[in-house]
Amino acid sequence: MDNEADEIERIPVEIAYATPEKQLIIALDVPLGTTAFDAVVLSNIADEFASINLETDPMGIFSKVLNSKGRPSPREYVLRAKDRVEIYRPLLIDP
Protein backbone atom coordinates (compact mmCIF):
# COMPACT_ATOMS: atom_id res chain seq x y z
CA MET A 1 0.00 0.00 0.00
CA ASP A 2 1.48 3.35 -1.04
CA ASN A 3 1.81 6.05 1.55
CA GLU A 4 0.47 9.41 0.35
CA ALA A 5 3.62 11.16 1.67
CA ASP A 6 5.75 8.95 -0.58
CA GLU A 7 3.85 10.24 -3.62
CA ILE A 8 4.76 13.90 -3.00
CA GLU A 9 7.54 15.01 -5.34
CA ARG A 10 10.57 16.22 -3.43
CA ILE A 11 13.56 18.27 -4.52
CA PRO A 12 17.07 18.53 -3.02
CA VAL A 13 18.09 21.91 -1.57
CA GLU A 14 20.68 23.25 0.85
CA ILE A 15 20.46 25.75 3.69
CA ALA A 16 23.66 27.63 4.57
CA TYR A 17 24.79 29.88 7.41
CA ALA A 18 28.23 30.88 8.62
CA THR A 19 29.86 32.74 11.45
CA PRO A 20 33.60 33.26 11.84
CA GLU A 21 33.62 30.32 14.24
CA LYS A 22 31.26 27.86 12.54
CA GLN A 23 29.91 27.17 9.08
CA LEU A 24 27.02 24.83 8.33
CA ILE A 25 25.29 23.63 5.19
CA ILE A 26 22.26 21.42 5.70
CA ALA A 27 21.12 19.31 2.76
CA LEU A 28 17.50 18.26 2.73
CA ASP A 29 14.73 17.18 0.39
CA VAL A 30 11.66 19.38 0.49
CA PRO A 31 8.26 19.02 -1.17
CA LEU A 32 7.92 20.68 -4.55
CA GLY A 33 6.43 24.14 -3.97
CA THR A 34 8.33 24.83 -0.74
CA THR A 35 9.41 28.44 -0.22
CA ALA A 36 12.89 29.52 0.83
CA PHE A 37 11.59 30.60 4.24
CA ASP A 38 9.77 27.30 4.80
CA ALA A 39 12.90 25.31 3.88
CA VAL A 40 14.95 27.27 6.42
CA VAL A 41 12.35 26.47 9.09
CA LEU A 42 12.31 22.77 8.08
CA SER A 43 16.11 22.60 8.29
CA ASN A 44 16.11 23.60 11.99
CA ILE A 45 19.32 25.54 11.33
CA ALA A 46 18.21 28.22 13.81
CA ASP A 47 18.64 25.60 16.55
CA GLU A 48 22.37 25.50 15.72
CA PHE A 49 22.94 29.28 15.80
CA ALA A 50 21.43 31.46 18.51
CA SER A 51 22.20 34.54 16.40
CA ILE A 52 19.76 33.64 13.60
CA ASN A 53 16.53 35.62 13.56
CA LEU A 54 14.32 34.09 10.88
CA GLU A 55 12.00 37.09 10.87
CA THR A 56 14.66 39.75 10.23
CA ASP A 57 17.83 38.16 8.81
CA PRO A 58 18.20 38.60 5.05
CA MET A 59 18.12 35.44 2.92
CA GLY A 60 19.20 34.76 -0.60
CA ILE A 61 19.74 32.13 -3.26
CA PHE A 62 23.37 31.76 -4.36
CA SER A 63 24.30 35.32 -3.25
CA LYS A 64 21.19 36.94 -4.76
CA VAL A 65 19.24 38.55 -1.95
CA LEU A 66 15.53 37.81 -1.70
CA ASN A 67 14.25 41.21 -0.67
CA SER A 68 10.89 42.07 -2.26
CA LYS A 69 12.68 44.84 -4.22
CA GLY A 70 12.70 43.40 -7.70
CA ARG A 71 13.06 39.88 -6.32
CA PRO A 72 10.58 37.86 -4.32
CA SER A 73 10.82 37.71 -0.55
CA PRO A 74 11.94 34.47 1.17
CA ARG A 75 8.28 33.73 1.93
CA GLU A 76 7.40 34.10 -1.78
CA TYR A 77 10.37 32.47 -3.53
CA VAL A 78 9.52 28.89 -4.51
CA LEU A 79 12.62 26.73 -4.47
CA ARG A 80 14.01 24.86 -7.45
CA ALA A 81 16.01 21.65 -7.27
CA LYS A 82 19.56 22.24 -6.01
CA ASP A 83 18.93 25.80 -4.80
CA ARG A 84 21.04 26.88 -1.81
CA VAL A 85 19.26 29.21 0.61
CA GLU A 86 21.75 31.42 2.40
CA ILE A 87 21.00 33.30 5.61
CA TYR A 88 23.07 36.46 5.89
CA ARG A 89 24.46 38.06 9.04
CA PRO A 90 24.21 41.83 9.46
CA LEU A 91 27.32 43.83 8.54
CA LEU A 92 29.20 45.05 11.59
CA ILE A 93 31.11 47.66 9.58
CA ASP A 94 29.66 49.38 6.54
CA PRO A 95 32.20 49.17 3.69
Beta strands, then each sheet from edge to edge (+ up, - down):
strand 1: 10-18
strand 2: 23-31
strand 3: 59-61
strand 4: 64-66
strand 5: 84-87
sheet 1: 2+ 1- 5- 3+ 4-
end
